[in-house]
Amino acid sequence: MLASVGPLRAADLAGAYSVEGQNAGDQRLYRGELTITPIGQVYRVVWRIGNGENVGTGIVQNDMLAVVYVQQGKAGIALYEVRRDGVLSGTWTIHGTQNVGSETLTPKNRT
């Protein structure tokens, strides 16, 4: 179990990430990019996987980021643990499915 990183600030999550994931159900691997932008008390989260783009809205509680999004007309939810090294590790699903995918978000070139 990972230790809590303490209260997160908007700047702690803001930025660009590399995405590595595994699809729910068929277990296919995928890669892409993601950006997190603070907007007031919430976060705008944008995934770019292949030619597709999904946009979501996230909130933070302790060391967890929860994001709702729409993918091909269906609602989805993702839940990430924010690790001490800045990597976000989580799972996701889409409404109406019985499977859970996984995803790791690695910060790109933080200064």
Backbone as JSON Lines, residues from 0, in Angstrom:
{"i":0,"aa":"M","n":[0.84,-1.18,0.0],"ca":[0.0,0.0,0.0],"c":[0.89,1.24,0.0]}
{"i":1,"aa":"L","n":[0.54,2.24,-0.8],"ca":[1.32,3.45,-0.9],"c":[0.9,4.45,0.16]}
{"i":2,"aa":"A","n":[1.86,5.2,0.66],"ca":[1.56,6.23,1.64],"c":[0.89,7.41,0.96]}
{"i":3,"aa":"S","n":[0.05,8.1,1.68],"ca":[-0.65,9.26,1.15],"c":[0.34,10.36,0.81]}
{"i":4,"aa":"V","n":[0.08,11.11,-0.24],"ca":[0.95,12.2,-0.64],"c":[0.56,13.49,0.07]}
{"i":5,"aa":"G","n":[-0.47,13.49,0.88],"ca":[-0.95,14.69,1.55],"c":[-1.92,15.44,0.66]}
{"i":6,"aa":"P","n":[-2.4,16.59,1.15],"ca":[-3.38,17.35,0.37],"c":[-2.79,17.79,-0.97]}
{"i":7,"aa":"L","n":[-3.52,17.53,-2.04],"ca":[-3.06,17.91,-3.37],"c":[-3.49,19.34,-3.68]}
{"i":8,"aa":"R","n":[-2.63,20.05,-4.39],"ca":[-2.96,21.37,-4.91],"c":[-3.18,21.23,-6.41]}
{"i":9,"aa":"A","n":[-3.84,22.2,-7.0],"ca":[-4.11,22.14,-8.45],"c":[-2.83,21.96,-9.25]}
{"i":10,"aa":"A","n":[-1.77,22.66,-8.85],"ca":[-0.51,22.57,-9.58],"c":[0.11,21.18,-9.5]}
{"i":11,"aa":"D","n":[-0.24,20.41,-8.48],"ca":[0.32,19.07,-8.32],"c":[-0.08,18.14,-9.47]}
{"i":12,"aa":"L","n":[-1.24,18.33,-10.04],"ca":[-1.73,17.44,-11.09],"c":[-1.68,18.06,-12.49]}
{"i":13,"aa":"A","n":[-1.63,19.38,-12.56],"ca":[-1.69,20.07,-13.86],"c":[-0.52,19.65,-14.75]}
{"i":14,"aa":"G","n":[-0.84,19.38,-16.02],"ca":[0.21,19.1,-16.98],"c":[-0.11,17.99,-17.94]}
{"i":15,"aa":"A","n":[0.93,17.57,-18.66],"ca":[0.81,16.53,-19.69],"c":[1.34,15.21,-19.16]}
{"i":16,"aa":"Y","n":[0.71,14.12,-19.58],"ca":[1.05,12.77,-19.14],"c":[1.11,11.83,-20.34]}
{"i":17,"aa":"S","n":[1.98,10.83,-20.24],"ca":[1.95,9.69,-21.16],"c":[0.98,8.68,-20.59]}
{"i":18,"aa":"V","n":[0.19,8.07,-21.45],"ca":[-0.82,7.09,-21.03],"c":[-0.41,5.7,-21.51]}
{"i":19,"aa":"E","n":[-0.46,4.74,-20.61],"ca":[-0.33,3.32,-20.97],"c":[-1.49,2.61,-20.31]}
{"i":20,"aa":"G","n":[-2.25,1.86,-21.1],"ca":[-3.43,1.22,-20.54],"c":[-3.73,-0.12,-21.14]}
{"i":21,"aa":"Q","n":[-4.71,-0.75,-20.54],"ca":[-5.2,-2.04,-21.0],"c":[-6.73,-1.96,-21.06]}
{"i":22,"aa":"N","n":[-7.29,-2.27,-22.23],"ca":[-8.73,-2.18,-22.42],"c":[-9.5,-3.12,-21.5]}
{"i":23,"aa":"A","n":[-10.68,-2.67,-21.14],"ca":[-11.59,-3.53,-20.38],"c":[-12.09,-4.63,-21.29]}
{"i":24,"aa":"G","n":[-12.16,-5.83,-20.81],"ca":[-12.73,-6.94,-21.58],"c":[-11.73,-7.65,-22.47]}
{"i":25,"aa":"D","n":[-11.24,-6.98,-23.51],"ca":[-10.37,-7.67,-24.47],"c":[-8.89,-7.62,-24.11]}
{"i":26,"aa":"Q","n":[-8.52,-6.84,-23.11],"ca":[-7.16,-6.77,-22.58],"c":[-6.12,-6.24,-23.57]}
{"i":27,"aa":"R","n":[-6.56,-5.59,-24.67],"ca":[-5.59,-4.99,-25.6],"c":[-4.89,-3.81,-24.94]}
{"i":28,"aa":"L","n":[-3.61,-3.66,-25.23],"ca":[-2.82,-2.56,-24.69],"c":[-2.96,-1.34,-25.58]}
{"i":29,"aa":"Y","n":[-2.86,-0.16,-25.01],"ca":[-2.9,1.08,-25.78],"c":[-1.98,2.12,-25.14]}
{"i":30,"aa":"R","n":[-1.62,3.12,-25.94],"ca":[-0.78,4.23,-25.48],"c":[-1.37,5.53,-26.02]}
{"i":31,"aa":"G","n":[-1.08,6.61,-25.33],"ca":[-1.54,7.9,-25.78],"c":[-1.03,9.01,-24.88]}
{"i":32,"aa":"E","n":[-1.76,10.11,-24.89],"ca":[-1.41,11.27,-24.09],"c":[-2.63,11.77,-23.35]}
{"i":33,"aa":"L","n":[-2.39,12.49,-22.27],"ca":[-3.47,13.04,-21.46],"c":[-3.01,14.37,-20.89]}
{"i":34,"aa":"T","n":[-3.93,15.32,-20.81],"ca":[-3.62,16.59,-20.13],"c":[-4.63,16.81,-19.02]}
{"i":35,"aa":"I","n":[-4.14,17.38,-17.94],"ca":[-4.99,17.75,-16.81],"c":[-4.86,19.25,-16.61]}
{"i":36,"aa":"T","n":[-6.01,19.94,-16.62],"ca":[-6.04,21.39,-16.46],"c":[-6.98,21.74,-15.31]}
{"i":37,"aa":"P","n":[-6.48,22.42,-14.25],"ca":[-7.35,22.84,-13.17],"c":[-8.3,23.94,-13.65]}
{"i":38,"aa":"I","n":[-9.57,23.83,-13.27],"ca":[-10.57,24.86,-13.56],"c":[-11.38,25.03,-12.28]}
{"i":39,"aa":"G","n":[-11.06,26.04,-11.5],"ca":[-11.73,26.21,-10.21],"c":[-11.41,25.03,-9.3]}
{"i":40,"aa":"Q","n":[-12.44,24.4,-8.79],"ca":[-12.26,23.27,-7.88],"c":[-12.26,21.91,-8.6]}
{"i":41,"aa":"V","n":[-12.36,21.92,-9.92],"ca":[-12.39,20.68,-10.68],"c":[-11.24,20.66,-11.69]}
{"i":42,"aa":"Y","n":[-11.13,19.56,-12.41],"ca":[-10.07,19.39,-13.4],"c":[-10.68,19.0,-14.73]}
{"i":43,"aa":"R","n":[-10.17,19.6,-15.8],"ca":[-10.53,19.17,-17.16],"c":[-9.48,18.15,-17.57]}
{"i":44,"aa":"V","n":[-9.93,16.97,-17.96],"ca":[-9.03,15.88,-18.32],"c":[-9.3,15.5,-19.78]}
{"i":45,"aa":"V","n":[-8.24,15.5,-20.6],"ca":[-8.39,15.19,-22.02],"c":[-7.44,14.06,-22.39]}
{"i":46,"aa":"W","n":[-8.01,12.95,-22.86],"ca":[-7.24,11.8,-23.35],"c":[-7.14,11.91,-24.85]}
{"i":47,"aa":"R","n":[-5.97,11.62,-25.4],"ca":[-5.78,11.5,-26.85],"c":[-5.16,10.12,-27.09]}
{"i":48,"aa":"I","n":[-6.01,9.21,-27.55],"ca":[-5.59,7.83,-27.82],"c":[-5.85,7.57,-29.3]}
{"i":49,"aa":"G","n":[-4.8,7.25,-30.05],"ca":[-4.97,7.07,-31.49],"c":[-5.52,8.35,-32.1]}
{"i":50,"aa":"N","n":[-6.57,8.23,-32.91],"ca":[-7.21,9.39,-33.52],"c":[-8.34,9.95,-32.68]}
{"i":51,"aa":"G","n":[-8.62,9.31,-31.53],"ca":[-9.75,9.73,-30.7],"c":[-9.37,10.69,-29.58]}
{"i":52,"aa":"E","n":[-10.37,11.41,-29.14],"ca":[-10.2,12.33,-28.0],"c":[-11.41,12.19,-27.09]}
{"i":53,"aa":"N","n":[-11.16,12.04,-25.81],"ca":[-12.22,12.0,-24.8],"c":[-11.96,13.09,-23.79]}
{"i":54,"aa":"V","n":[-13.03,13.77,-23.37],"ca":[-12.91,14.86,-22.41],"c":[-13.7,14.5,-21.17]}
{"i":55,"aa":"G","n":[-13.09,14.75,-20.01],"ca":[-13.75,14.44,-18.75],"c":[-13.6,15.55,-17.74]}
{"i":56,"aa":"T","n":[-14.32,15.4,-16.63],"ca":[-14.26,16.32,-15.51],"c":[-13.89,15.53,-14.27]}
{"i":57,"aa":"G","n":[-12.88,16.01,-13.54],"ca":[-12.4,15.28,-12.38],"c":[-12.47,16.07,-11.1]}
{"i":58,"aa":"I","n":[-12.49,15.33,-10.0],"ca":[-12.39,15.92,-8.67],"c":[-11.36,15.12,-7.87]}
{"i":59,"aa":"V","n":[-10.78,15.78,-6.88],"ca":[-9.76,15.14,-6.04],"c":[-10.28,15.01,-4.62]}
{"i":60,"aa":"Q","n":[-10.03,13.85,-4.04],"ca":[-10.32,13.59,-2.63],"c":[-9.1,12.86,-2.08]}
{"i":61,"aa":"N","n":[-8.44,13.47,-1.09],"ca":[-7.21,12.9,-0.53],"c":[-6.22,12.65,-1.65]}
{"i":62,"aa":"D","n":[-5.76,11.44,-1.85],"ca":[-4.78,11.17,-2.9],"c":[-5.4,10.43,-4.08]}
{"i":63,"aa":"M","n":[-6.69,10.68,-4.33],"ca":[-7.41,10.02,-5.43],"c":[-8.0,11.07,-6.37]}
{"i":64,"aa":"L","n":[-7.92,10.78,-7.67],"ca":[-8.55,11.6,-8.7],"c":[-9.64,10.77,-9.35]}
{"i":65,"aa":"A","n":[-10.88,11.25,-9.3],"ca":[-12.02,10.59,-9.94],"c":[-12.44,11.43,-11.15]}
{"i":66,"aa":"V","n":[-12.65,10.76,-12.3],"ca":[-12.99,11.48,-13.53],"c":[-14.19,10.81,-14.2]}
{"i":67,"aa":"V","n":[-15.18,11.63,-14.58],"ca":[-16.27,11.14,-15.42],"c":[-16.02,11.65,-16.84]}
{"i":68,"aa":"Y","n":[-16.41,10.85,-17.83],"ca":[-16.16,11.22,-19.22],"c":[-17.19,10.53,-20.1]}
{"i":69,"aa":"V","n":[-17.21,10.9,-21.38],"ca":[-18.07,10.26,-22.36],"c":[-17.18,9.69,-23.46]}
{"i":70,"aa":"Q","n":[-17.41,8.41,-23.78],"ca":[-16.66,7.76,-24.85],"c":[-17.65,7.11,-25.79]}
{"i":71,"aa":"Q","n":[-17.67,7.54,-27.01],"ca":[-18.59,7.04,-28.03],"c":[-20.04,7.05,-27.53]}
{"i":72,"aa":"G","n":[-20.42,8.14,-26.89],"ca":[-21.79,8.32,-26.43],"c":[-22.16,7.63,-25.13]}
{"i":73,"aa":"K","n":[-21.2,6.96,-24.51],"ca":[-21.47,6.26,-23.25],"c":[-20.66,6.89,-22.12]}
{"i":74,"aa":"A","n":[-21.3,7.02,-20.94],"ca":[-20.62,7.58,-19.78],"c":[-19.59,6.59,-19.24]}
{"i":75,"aa":"G","n":[-18.48,7.14,-18.77],"ca":[-17.45,6.31,-18.16],"c":[-16.94,6.97,-16.89]}
{"i":76,"aa":"I","n":[-16.23,6.19,-16.09],"ca":[-15.62,6.71,-14.88],"c":[-14.23,6.1,-14.73]}
{"i":77,"aa":"A","n":[-13.29,6.93,-14.28],"ca":[-11.93,6.48,-14.01],"c":[-11.55,6.93,-12.61]}
{"i":78,"aa":"L","n":[-10.78,6.1,-11.91],"ca":[-10.34,6.42,-10.56],"c":[-8.85,6.14,-10.47]}
{"i":79,"aa":"Y","n":[-8.08,7.17,-10.12],"ca":[-6.62,7.08,-10.08],"c":[-6.09,7.37,-8.68]}
{"i":80,"aa":"E","n":[-5.08,6.62,-8.27],"ca":[-4.32,6.93,-7.07],"c":[-3.12,7.75,-7.49]}
{"i":81,"aa":"V","n":[-2.9,8.87,-6.8],"ca":[-1.76,9.72,-7.09],"c":[-0.6,9.26,-6.22]}
{"i":82,"aa":"R","n":[0.44,8.74,-6.85],"ca":[1.58,8.21,-6.11],"c":[2.59,9.31,-5.79]}
{"i":83,"aa":"R","n":[3.46,9.04,-4.85],"ca":[4.48,10.01,-4.43],"c":[5.36,10.49,-5.59]}
{"i":84,"aa":"D","n":[5.6,9.61,-6.57],"ca":[6.46,9.97,-7.7],"c":[5.72,10.75,-8.78]}
{"i":85,"aa":"G","n":[4.44,11.09,-8.55],"ca":[3.66,11.87,-9.5],"c":[2.91,11.04,-10.52]}
{"i":86,"aa":"V","n":[3.16,9.73,-10.55],"ca":[2.46,8.83,-11.46],"c":[1.05,8.58,-10.93]}
{"i":87,"aa":"L","n":[0.07,8.55,-11.83],"ca":[-1.3,8.21,-11.46],"c":[-1.59,6.81,-11.96]}
{"i":88,"aa":"S","n":[-2.1,5.97,-11.1],"ca":[-2.37,4.57,-11.42],"c":[-3.83,4.29,-11.11]}
{"i":89,"aa":"G","n":[-4.57,3.75,-12.1],"ca":[-5.98,3.57,-11.84],"c":[-6.69,2.57,-12.72]}
{"i":90,"aa":"T","n":[-8.0,2.58,-12.54],"ca":[-8.89,1.71,-13.3],"c":[-10.02,2.54,-13.88]}
{"i":91,"aa":"W","n":[-10.7,1.98,-14.88],"ca":[-11.8,2.69,-15.52],"c":[-12.81,1.68,-16.06]}
{"i":92,"aa":"T","n":[-14.02,2.18,-16.29],"ca":[-15.05,1.37,-16.91],"c":[-16.01,2.29,-17.66]}
{"i":93,"aa":"I","n":[-16.81,1.7,-18.51],"ca":[-17.82,2.44,-19.27],"c":[-19.18,1.88,-18.88]}
{"i":94,"aa":"H","n":[-20.15,2.76,-18.72],"ca":[-21.5,2.38,-18.33],"c":[-22.04,1.28,-19.24]}
{"i":95,"aa":"G","n":[-22.61,0.26,-18.62],"ca":[-23.22,-0.82,-19.38],"c":[-22.3,-2.01,-19.61]}
{"i":96,"aa":"T","n":[-21.02,-1.88,-19.23],"ca":[-20.1,-3.01,-19.38],"c":[-19.9,-3.7,-18.04]}
{"i":97,"aa":"Q","n":[-19.32,-4.86,-18.07],"ca":[-19.05,-5.62,-16.84],"c":[-17.55,-5.78,-16.61]}
{"i":98,"aa":"N","n":[-16.75,-5.03,-17.35],"ca":[-15.3,-5.17,-17.28],"c":[-14.64,-3.87,-16.86]}
{"i":99,"aa":"V","n":[-13.43,-4.0,-16.31],"ca":[-12.66,-2.85,-15.85],"c":[-11.31,-2.85,-16.57]}
{"i":100,"aa":"G","n":[-10.93,-1.69,-17.1],"ca":[-9.61,-1.52,-17.71],"c":[-8.66,-0.9,-16.7]}
{"i":101,"aa":"S","n":[-7.39,-0.83,-17.06],"ca":[-6.41,-0.21,-16.19],"c":[-5.61,0.83,-16.97]}
{"i":102,"aa":"E","n":[-5.04,1.79,-16.24],"ca":[-4.31,2.85,-16.9],"c":[-3.26,3.43,-15.96]}
{"i":103,"aa":"T","n":[-2.1,3.76,-16.53],"ca":[-1.04,4.43,-15.8],"c":[-0.71,5.72,-16.52]}
{"i":104,"aa":"L","n":[-0.7,6.82,-15.78],"ca":[-0.41,8.15,-16.33],"c":[0.93,8.61,-15.76]}
{"i":105,"aa":"T","n":[1.91,8.82,-16.63],"ca":[3.24,9.22,-16.22],"c":[3.5,10.66,-16.63]}
{"i":106,"aa":"P","n":[3.85,11.55,-15.68],"ca":[4.09,12.95,-16.04],"c":[5.17,13.1,-17.08]}
{"i":107,"aa":"K","n":[4.96,14.06,-18.0],"ca":[5.95,14.36,-19.03],"c":[6.76,15.58,-18.59]}
{"i":108,"aa":"N","n":[8.05,15.49,-18.66],"ca":[8.97,16.64,-18.47],"c":[8.5,17.7,-17.48]}
{"i":109,"aa":"R","n":[8.34,17.33,-16.26],"ca":[8.0,18.33,-15.22],"c":[9.26,19.08,-14.83]}
{"i":110,"aa":"T","n":[9.12,20.4,-14.66],"ca":[10.27,21.2,-14.22],"c":[10.03,21.75,-12.85]}
